[in-house]
């Protein structure tokens, strides 16, 4: 749904002229669980700013709003021993109290990483945080989204500034505050920066680090014409186009294991034979798309694979899906890079769905996808945070993903309670796998 149609009072309706104005920012501190993060408050337009800088508890960040002349180079120096690189864009100003997609999500993850000693403070150069990343440019966003939506959202910031919070999707779940536009650019920019860094490292290492964009707002529901399902810009789709455009990585394999179908990513590449989109999601869940017979169209027919899983599917089901569907599809496609929409809302403790993945399921996926990238595309792989709304299961599962990237043992035995689990509907899972194999001829 196009934003101008949804928020016509903000824009006067109709088509909008493309215009992105500069802003002046002030910074406020947000403290949670011992981590202090500065967020952006959008102020009245006063003059021209070329960038945004902030000093946080984790270091100095400088993000230029101009297209960098050294695009394609790593954003930070990546040591020869780095195994994980990550970038955090917590979007502290983009927040609605009591909303599941709130600004506590990324801080909870960062707290867990610190608690489990999974930061450079404890691991030295094995784990690197990319801090000097720029926001995505309008051209980056426009590689996926319609110009009317981009300009409409930017202009909606005036209304959000006046009211404090507005809804930018007709059904109401996707909100915006005065900082949403700029912070969404940072989220997309963090993912782009990690693509730069991973690709650069892969040119002189056979085992480049795995990237993880700890970002919000999430992106995989955002359709080309507008926002949807908590998502503002399609972060992973934007990064895929960037990888093609800036690095010549023609064939991009996207794995989406969020509990909900990544309909925005699906729609962006439905007719593109060079981007393979594979989504596993709970059958019948929001937004109701991702049917098993939706396989792409035109020249992109066969390059979209949707596998709805029955409610109650868990670790055993996902292992079967990985071995019998994800691996053969990736091997046949022969990607140049693997990007992952890493949603942690299929966890058994998550409030928004009814699959029963465990922390161990996410460890398995992280470990195996890392190896898949090493086998097929020089180790080039970047994860993008999508869903995950139980802060405990979200943060623990991301931390265990980091353990997998490091090649260390899973912490799942200490974190998971098997008493929560029920018998999986494995016969239905087997039927779904066999059907998707038949449709895609493998």
C-alpha positions in Angstrom: 0.0 0.0 0.0 1.4 3.4 -0.9 2.1 5.7 2.0 0.6 8.8 0.3 -2.8 7.0 0.0 -2.6 5.9 3.7 -1.5 9.2 5.1 -3.1 11.6 2.7 -3.6 14.2 5.4 0.1 14.4 5.8 0.9 15.0 2.1 -2.2 16.5 0.5 -2.7 13.3 -1.5 -1.6 12.5 -5.0 1.9 12.1 -6.3 4.7 13.8 -4.3 7.8 15.6 -5.4 11.0 13.8 -4.4 12.7 15.9 -1.8 14.9 14.9 1.1 15.8 17.8 3.3 18.7 18.0 5.7 18.0 18.0 9.4 19.6 19.1 12.6 19.7 16.6 15.4 20.0 16.7 19.1 20.9 13.7 21.2 19.4 12.2 24.2 20.6 9.3 26.3 18.7 6.1 26.8 20.0 3.7 29.5 18.9 0.1 29.9 20.7 -2.8 31.6 23.9 -0.8 31.9 24.2 0.2 28.2 23.9 3.8 27.3 22.8 4.6 23.8 22.2 8.0 22.3 19.2 8.4 20.0 18.1 11.1 17.6 15.4 13.6 18.1 14.3 15.3 14.9 14.1 19.1 15.3 12.8 21.9 13.2 14.7 22.3 10.0 17.4 25.0 10.6 20.1 24.4 8.2 22.2 21.9 6.4 24.0 19.0 8.1 26.3 16.6 6.2 26.3 13.9 8.9 25.4 12.7 12.3 27.9 11.8 14.9 27.4 10.3 18.3 29.7 9.0 21.1 28.1 6.1 22.8 29.3 3.5 25.3 30.5 1.4 22.5 32.6 4.0 20.7 32.4 6.8 18.2 30.0 6.6 15.3 30.1 8.8 12.2 27.6 8.4 9.5 27.8 10.6 6.4 24.6 11.4 4.5 26.7 11.8 1.4 27.6 8.9 -0.9 31.0 7.9 0.1 33.8 8.0 -2.5 35.2 4.7 -1.2 32.0 2.8 -1.4 32.8 -0.9 -1.6 35.7 -0.7 0.9 35.3 -2.0 4.5 33.8 0.5 6.9 36.2 -0.5 9.6 39.5 -2.2 9.6 38.8 -5.9 9.8 41.6 -7.9 11.3 42.8 -11.2 9.8 41.3 -13.2 12.6 37.8 -11.7 12.8 35.1 -14.3 12.8 32.1 -12.1 13.4 31.4 -8.5 12.4 28.3 -6.7 13.5 26.7 -3.3 13.3 24.0 -2.0 15.7 21.3 0.5 14.7 18.9 0.4 17.6 16.6 3.2 16.4 15.9 4.4 19.9 13.7 7.3 18.8 11.5 4.9 16.7 9.4 3.6 19.5 5.8 3.0 20.7 5.3 1.9 24.3 3.9 -1.7 24.6 4.4 -2.3 20.9 6.1 -5.7 20.3 8.6 -4.0 17.9 9.9 -1.6 20.5 13.3 0.0 21.1 14.2 -2.5 23.8 15.0 -5.2 21.3 18.6 -4.3 20.1 19.7 -3.1 23.6 18.6 -6.5 25.0 20.7 -8.3 22.4 23.7 -6.1 23.2 23.3 -6.7 26.9 23.2 -10.5 26.3 26.3 -10.4 24.1 28.1 -8.5 26.9 26.9 -10.8 29.6 28.0 -13.9 27.6 31.3 -12.3 26.8 30.7 -12.2 23.1 32.1 -8.8 22.3 35.6 -7.5 21.4 36.1 -6.5 25.1 36.4 -10.2 25.8 37.2 -11.7 22.4 39.6 -9.2 21.0 39.7 -9.2 17.2 37.5 -12.3 16.8 34.5 -10.1 17.1 34.4 -6.6 15.5 31.8 -4.0 15.7 31.5 -1.9 12.5 30.9 1.6 13.8 31.8 4.0 11.0 28.8 3.3 8.7 26.8 5.8 6.8 23.1 5.8 6.3 21.7 4.4 3.1 21.4 7.0 0.4 18.1 7.7 -1.3 19.4 5.9 -4.4 20.0 2.8 -2.2 16.4 2.9 -1.0 15.0 3.7 -4.4 16.6 0.5 -5.8 13.8 -1.3 -4.1 11.1 1.2 -3.1 8.9 3.7 -5.1 10.0 7.3 -5.1 6.5 8.4 -4.0 6.8 6.2 -0.9 10.2 7.5 0.1 9.4 11.2 -0.3 6.0 10.6 1.4 7.6 9.1 4.4 10.2 11.8 4.7 7.4 14.5 4.6 5.4 12.5 7.1 8.1 13.3 9.7 6.6 16.8 10.1 3.3 15.3 11.2 5.1 12.7 13.4 7.0 15.5 15.1 3.8 17.4 15.9 1.8 14.3 17.1 4.7 12.3 18.6 3.5 9.1 16.8 1.6 8.3 13.6 0.6 5.1 11.9 1.8 4.7 8.4 0.0 1.5 7.4 -3.8 1.2 7.0 -4.1 -1.8 9.3 -2.3 0.1 12.0 0.6 -2.1 13.2 3.4 0.0 11.5 4.0 3.3 13.3 6.4 6.2 12.8 7.9 8.8 15.1 9.8 11.9 14.2 13.0 10.0 13.9 11.7 7.0 11.8 12.8 8.2 8.4 16.4 8.9 9.4 16.8 5.9 11.6 15.5 3.6 8.9 18.2 5.0 6.6 20.7 4.0 9.4 19.3 0.5 9.6 19.6 0.0 5.9 23.0 1.6 5.9 24.3 -0.8 8.6 23.4 -3.7 6.4 25.1 -2.2 3.4 28.2 -1.5 5.4 28.5 -5.1 6.5 28.1 -6.2 2.9 31.1 -3.9 2.0 33.2 -5.3 4.9 32.4 -9.0 4.2 33.1 -8.6 0.5 36.3 -6.7 1.1 37.5 -9.4 3.6 36.6 -12.2 1.2 39.1 -10.8 -1.3 42.1 -11.6 0.9 40.7 -14.4 3.1 39.2 -17.8 2.4 37.2 -17.5 5.6 35.8 -14.0 5.9 33.8 -13.1 9.0 30.0 -13.5 9.0 28.2 -10.2 9.3 25.2 -9.5 11.5 23.1 -6.3 11.2 21.5 -5.8 14.6 19.0 -3.3 13.2 15.5 -2.0 13.4 13.0 -1.2 12.1 12.9 -4.6 10.5 12.4 -4.8 6.8 11.2 -8.0 5.2 7.4 -7.1 5.1 8.0 -3.6 3.5 6.7 -3.8 0.0 8.1 -1.7 -2.9 5.2 0.8 -2.6 5.1 1.1 1.2 5.5 0.0 4.8 3.9 -3.2 6.3 4.0 -5.3 9.4 6.3 -3.2 11.6 8.7 -2.8 8.6 9.7 0.5 7.0 12.4 -0.1 4.4 13.4 -3.6 3.0 16.8 -3.7 4.5 17.8 -7.1 3.1 16.4 -6.3 -0.4 18.3 -3.0 -0.5 21.5 -4.8 0.5 20.9 -7.4 -2.2 20.6 -4.7 -4.9 23.6 -3.0 -3.5 25.7 -6.2 -3.6 24.8 -6.5 -7.3 25.3 -2.9 -8.2 28.4 -2.0 -6.2 30.2 -5.4 -6.0 29.2 -7.2 -9.1 27.7 -10.1 -7.1 25.1 -11.1 -9.6 23.6 -14.1 -7.9 22.1 -13.4 -4.4 20.6 -16.2 -2.3 18.3 -15.0 0.4 17.2 -17.2 3.2 14.3 -16.0 5.4 13.6 -18.1 8.5 11.4 -15.5 10.3 8.1 -17.1 11.5 6.2 -14.8 9.1 6.5 -14.8 5.3 8.9 -12.1 4.0 6.3 -10.8 1.5 8.2 -7.6 0.8 11.4 -9.3 -0.2 9.3 -11.9 -2.1 7.5 -9.1 -4.1 10.7 -7.1 -4.8 12.4 -10.0 -6.6 9.4 -12.1 -7.9 10.4 -11.7 -11.5 14.2 -11.6 -11.0 16.1 -14.8 -11.9 19.3 -13.6 -10.3 18.0 -13.4 -6.7 16.7 -16.6 -5.2 14.3 -16.0 -2.3 13.6 -18.9 0.0 11.2 -18.4 2.9 10.2 -20.8 5.6 7.3 -19.5 7.7 4.3 -20.7 9.7 1.4 -21.7 7.5 -1.6 -19.3 7.9 0.4 -16.6 9.8 0.6 -12.9 9.0 0.4 -11.6 6.3 -1.2 -14.7 4.7 1.1 -14.7 1.7 3.9 -17.2 0.8 1.8 -20.1 -0.5 3.8 -23.1 -1.6 2.8 -22.6 -5.3 4.1 -19.0 -5.4 7.4 -19.6 -7.2 8.1 -16.4 -9.1 6.9 -15.3 -12.5 8.3 -14.4 -15.9 12.0 -14.8 -16.1 12.1 -15.2 -12.3 9.9 -18.3 -12.3 11.5 -20.9 -10.1 13.7 -18.4 -8.2 11.2 -18.0 -5.3 10.6 -20.9 -2.9 8.0 -20.6 -0.2 7.6 -23.4 2.4 4.8 -22.8 4.9 5.4 -25.1 7.9 2.5 -26.4 10.1 2.1 -24.9 13.6 4.2 -26.8 16.1 7.1 -27.3 13.8 10.4 -27.1 15.6 14.0 -28.2 15.7 13.5 -31.6 13.9 11.4 -30.0 11.2 13.8 -27.2 10.5 16.8 -29.6 10.3 14.9 -31.6 7.7 14.1 -28.4 5.8 17.7 -27.3 5.9 19.1 -30.6 4.7 16.4 -31.4 2.1 15.4 -28.0 0.8 17.8 -25.2 1.6 21.1 -27.0 0.8 20.0 -28.4 -2.6 18.4 -25.1 -3.7 21.6 -23.2 -2.8 23.8 -25.7 -4.5 21.8 -25.6 -7.7 21.6 -21.8 -7.7 25.4 -21.2 -7.1 25.2 -17.8 -5.3 27.8 -15.2 -5.1 26.6 -14.1 -1.6 24.1 -15.4 0.9 21.9 -12.9 2.8 19.7 -14.1 5.7 16.5 -12.6 7.1 17.1 -13.8 10.6 13.8 -13.6 12.5 13.7 -15.1 16.0 10.0 -15.0 16.4 9.6 -18.7 15.6 11.0 -19.4 19.0 8.7 -21.4 21.3 8.5 -18.5 23.8 7.7 -15.8 21.2 4.2 -14.4 21.7 3.3 -13.7 18.0 3.3 -17.3 16.5 3.1 -21.0 17.3 6.2 -22.7 15.9 8.5 -24.1 18.5 12.1 -23.4 17.5 14.6 -23.4 20.4 17.8 -21.5 20.9 19.5 -24.7 19.6 17.5 -24.4 16.3 19.0 -21.0 15.7 22.5 -22.2 16.6 22.1 -25.0 14.0 20.9 -22.6 11.3 23.7 -20.1 12.0 26.4 -22.8 12.0 25.1 -24.5 8.9 24.4 -21.4 6.8 27.9 -20.2 7.6 29.3 -23.5 6.3 27.0 -23.3 3.3 28.4 -19.9 2.4 32.0 -21.1 2.8 31.2 -24.0 0.5 29.4 -22.1 -2.2 30.4 -18.4 -2.3 33.7 -17.7 -0.6 32.1 -17.4 2.9 30.3 -14.2 1.9 27.3 -14.1 4.3 25.4 -11.4 6.2 22.5 -11.8 8.6 19.8 -9.2 9.1 17.7 -9.0 12.2 14.0 -9.3 11.5 11.4 -10.4 14.1 11.8 -11.7 17.7 9.6 -10.2 20.4 10.3 -12.1 23.6 13.4 -10.2 24.7 14.9 -13.2 26.5 14.5 -15.7 23.7 15.5 -13.1 21.1 18.7 -12.1 22.9 19.8 -15.6 23.9 19.2 -16.9 20.4 21.2 -14.1 18.7 24.0 -14.7 21.2 24.0 -18.4 20.4 24.1 -17.5 16.7 27.3 -15.6 17.5 28.6 -18.8 19.2 27.9 -20.7 16.0 29.8 -18.1 13.9 32.8 -18.5 16.3 32.7 -22.3 16.0 32.1 -22.6 19.7 29.6 -24.9 21.5 26.0 -24.0 21.8 24.7 -22.5 25.0 21.2 -23.9 24.3 21.4 -26.7 26.9 21.7 -23.9 29.5 19.0 -21.7 28.0 16.3 -24.0 26.7 13.6 -25.7 28.8 12.4 -28.9 27.0 9.2 -28.8 29.1 7.9 -26.1 26.8 8.0 -28.4 23.8 5.3 -30.6 22.3 5.3 -33.3 19.7 6.1 -31.9 16.2 3.7 -32.6 13.3 6.4 -34.3 11.3 4.1 -36.1 8.9 2.7 -32.7 7.7 6.3 -31.3 7.5 7.3 -34.3 5.3 4.3 -33.7 3.1 5.2 -30.0 2.7 8.8 -30.8 1.9 7.9 -33.4 -0.7 5.4 -31.0 -2.3 8.0 -28.2 -2.6 10.5 -30.6 -4.0 8.0 -31.7 -6.7 7.1 -28.1 -7.6 10.8 -27.1 -7.9 12.0 -30.4 -9.5 14.7 -31.4 -7.2 
